[in-house]
Amino acid sequence: MIAAADGSSLANPGPSGWAWYIDESHWAAGGWPKGTNNMGELMSVLDLLRATKGIDEPLRILCDSQYAINCCTRWIPGWKKRGWRKADNKPVLNVDLLQQLDVELTDRKVTFQWVKGHAGHPLNERADDLARAAATAYQHGTPVKAGPGFSGRPVVRVADAVPTDTADDSLFSASPEPTPSSHLGVDDAEVLLTPAAPQPLRIDQPDLLSVVPPIRKPERVEPDRALIVDITQWTRELMSDEAQLDRERLDELMHPDYVVHMPNGTIRTKGSIIARPAGLVGPAQLDIMGADTIGNDVMLLRYRMRRNSEDFLCVALWQRSGASWRVRFQQFTKAGT
């Protein structure tokens, strides 16, 4: 049995989601109003193990998170012996999820395989879409699509109760763990991340005789007319049938972290689009409504698109990536909705 497990966090910490996926009849998703990406990665594996408990068939779990793989295959035994502390004696993050994983991994026929995220792997892309959709639902306060679970087996979702560790995974300093004999092909350079020491809040208050300087308005960034023309041209090309059928051109136009919110409410990433391009969708007429320069490296284009007798209000966020510009975010809203 092969399943993909993935996590997502929109702010890290912030609205977050998790999901595992086998096929359209076997998947589950959930999340928290506030959590981290690593919490989502661990929870997706934990829920998958619980959903498939009692299955004799060996289970292979595909993850794009080396952190989750290392936790499950290398680090948990050592942390457990040290009372859930790392080699530097600092407490282990996400210990509540890790302790539950330790229980569920016992006597299970489970192997882990690392896959590159956002690279078009169909199972990984679907799990990523479901996890991101769950995080987005928590962000907007809308119902989360929990999925069918594993057929005939109710899925236990205890982790929808918020775990205690919600520190920002992206603000951690590295603290490597010793490497046991088991490896499973995971990069030896992967390290456990630990939170940086908090800095005390300092508020400097002037005395009553101090002169408070006036608040300065931010300087307005003058629009680059030539750049607006180029961004407009690239957006028209991106929405053309020719580009949609050309994977190499799509890769050039799209930022590695590209995300699009579709009119039907689905969310797609660059990897899923390149793996499953839209194909022929008909000519599009674009009417530019405005262009906003946001700093020197970001531009927001607002336009109206008419395709197949339907009108859409659209935004495209372009970002400088090295020597070129790439679209990082798009949203399409059907006009009148």
N, C-alpha and C positions, 0 to 999 in steps of 0.2 A: 504494500500500500504506500503510495507516494502522496504527500501533502505539502503545501507551501504555507508558511506561517510568517506574518509580518506585523509590524507596528507602525503607528504614525502619531506625531504630535505637531500641532500647528504653531506652537510658540516655544515649547520645550523649556520650562513646563507650560502647559496650556491645555486646551481641549485636545484630547488624545483618543486614539482608537486602536483596536487590534482585530486581527482576522486570521482564520485559517481556511484553506480551500483545497478540496479534493476534486470535486466537479460541481455542477450546478445543483445537484441533489444532496450534496454533502459539504456544507460550509457553515461557518458561524462567525459572528462579529459582535463586538461590544466596545466599551471604553469608559472614560471618566470625564467629568467637566474640567478637571485639572490633573495632568499627569505628564510623564516624560516619554520620549521615544523608546528608551530602554525598557520602561515598564510595559509598554505595548508589545515589544518584541518578546519579552518573557511570558506575558499573559497569553499571547497567541499560542505559544508552545504548551503552556500549562493547560489551557482549555482543550486543545487538541488531544493531549494525553488523557484527560478525563473523559472526553467524548468517545474515545476509542478503547477505553479500558475493558479488558476481557477479550479483546480480539486476539486470536492466536497468530494471525498473519503479521510478519515483521513490518515495522513502520519506518519509512524513510522521510525525514523532515527537511524540506528545503528552506533555507534561511539566507537572507542577504545581510544579516547582522552577525559579524564575528563575535561580538560581545555575547549574544545569546548562545551561540555555539560553544564558546569557551566556558561560559558559566555551566552549561549542562554536561560538558565532556571533560573539563580540566580543573575548574576552580572550586566547585562545590565541596568535594571531599576535604580539601585543605582548609577551606573556611570553616567547615563544620568542626574539624578537629581543634581549631583555634577559638571555638566559641563564636563563630560567625564574625571573626575579625580578620583583616588582611595581614600580610607579612609585616607591615609597618604599624600594626596594632590599632589601626583606625577601623571603625565599624564598617561593615559591608553595606552598601546601598541595596535597596529593594530586597531586604532580608526576608520579608514576609512572603514574597513571591518565590524566592529561592528555596526557602524551607519547604514550601508546598511542592515545588518541582523535585526536590530531593526525594520526597515521598513517592511521587508519581513515577519517577524514573526507575525506582527499585524493581528489579525483576522484569523489566520491559525489554522487548527486542526492538530497540530503537537505534537508528543511525542518523547522523546529521550530515547534510551536504550544503556547502556554501555555494550560492549562486550570486552573480553580480546583479545588483538592483538596477531597475530602469534600463535593462538591456534587452527587453523583448521576450524574456522567458514567460510563456503563457500562464503557468500556475503562479509564479511570483507576481506578475503584473496584476492578475485578478485579485490575489490576496492584498496587494498594495492598494488597489482601487477600493476594496471593501473596507480596509482599515482607515483609509483617508475619508471615505464617506461617513464612517462612524464618528470620526473626530469632527468632521464638519457639522454633523447633526448635533453633537454636543455644543459646538460653537454657537449654533443658531437656535438651540433649544427645541429642535424638532425630533420626532421619534426616530430611534435607531433601528435599522433593519437587522434583526438578530440572526436571520438565516434559518434553514431547516435543521441545522445540527447534523449529527450522524444518524442516518435513517434507523428508526426504531429504538434509538437510545437518547433519552433526554440529556441535554447538555447542562452541566452545572456551571453557573456563571457567578461564582462567589466573588470574583474580582471586580464586579461592577460596584462593589463597595470600595471606596477609594483607599488604596494603600497609603501607608504613612510617609513613604519617601517620595517627595515630589520636587526634589532639587533639580536644577537645570543641568541636564547631562552635558550640555555644550560648554559649561563653564568649569569643567573639572581639570585638575592637574593629574598628570600620568603617574601611576605607581605600579610598576610591573610586578606580576606574580611569578613564582617559580614555575618552570615548565615540567609537568609530570611526563611519564613515558608515553601515555596515550596522546595522540595528536590529531588524527582524522584530517590531516591536510590543511589545518588552519594556520595562517601566518603567525610565525613565532613572535613577530614584532607587536602583535596585538597586546594591549595592556589594559588593566582595570583602571577606570577613571575614578578619582576621588575628589570630593568637593574642596575647592580652594578655601582658605581661611576667611571667614567673613570680616569685612572691614567696618569699624564703628562709624555710625552716622555722625557727621559733624555739621553743625549749622552755625555759621558765623552771622551774628546779629549786630548791626551797628548801634552805637549809642545814640541818644536823642539828639546830639549835636551833629551827627554825621549827615552828610548830604547824600541822598539816595540817587544814583544816576538814573536818568530816564531809560525806559525800555526801548531798545533799538529794534526797529522793524527789520526782518530778514531781507537781505538784498534780493531783488527780483532777478531771476536768471533770464536774460534775453534769449528769445527763441532763435535757433539756428535754422534759417529758412531752407538752406540747402539740405540739412539733415532731415527736416520735415518732409521734403520732397522724396528723399531716399527711403525714409521709414514708410511713407505712404505707398511707394512703389513695391517695397518688400512685402507689405501687408497684402496688397492686391495679388502679388505672386503667390504668397502663402495660401490664399483662398482659391487659387486656380486648380482646375483638374490636373494640369500638367505637374504641378508641384506635389499634389496629393498622391500621385502615382509614382513619384520619384523619391525613393527612400534616401538617396544620398543628398538630394537638395533639401529634403525635410530636416535631415541631420544638420545641415549647414545653417538653416534658418532658425532652428529651435535651440533654446538654451538647454543644457543638460537637466536643469530642474524645471523644465516647462510643464505647466499644468493648464488645462482648459476646463471650464465649467460649461457643459453643453445645455442647450435649451430644454432638454427632457429631464434635467436634474442630475445626470451622470457626470462623473469627473474622470478625465482621462489624463494620462501622463505621456511624456515623449516616447518612452519605450513601448507602451501599448499601441500608440498611433503608428509608429514605424513598423511594429510587428503586424498590425491589422489596419492598414491604411483605409481611408474612407472610400477610395475609388472614385468613379465618375459620379459626380453629384450635380452637374449642370453649371452653366456660367453664372457668375455672381456679379452684381452691380454694386459697387461701393461708393457711398457718398460720405466724404470726410466731414465730420461735425466739429472737430477741434483737436488740437495737439498741445499738450502741456509738457514743458521741459521741467523735469524734476532732478535738479542737480546736473552735473556734467555727464553722467553716465546712464541716465534713465530718462525715458520719454514715454508718455501715455498718449495713445492715439484713440480718439473716440470717433466711431463711424456707424453708418446705417448700411446694412447689407440687404439686398433683395435677391432672392434665389428661389426658383420654382414657385413664383407667385406668393412667396411668404417674405415678410419683413422682419428683420432682427436688429435690435440695438446692441452694439458690440463695443468692447474695449480691448485694446492690445497694449500690453506693457513690454516695451523693448529695453534691453539693457546692453551696454557695451561689454563685450566678452573678448578680451585681448584686443586685437586689431579690428575686430568686426562687431556688428550689432546682431543680437539674437532676441527673438521674442521669448519672454519668460512666462507670461500669463495672458490668457484670453478668457473672455466671458461673453456668452451669447444669450440674449433675452429676447423672446418673441415679442414683437411690438404689440402693445395693447394689453399685455398681461401684467 
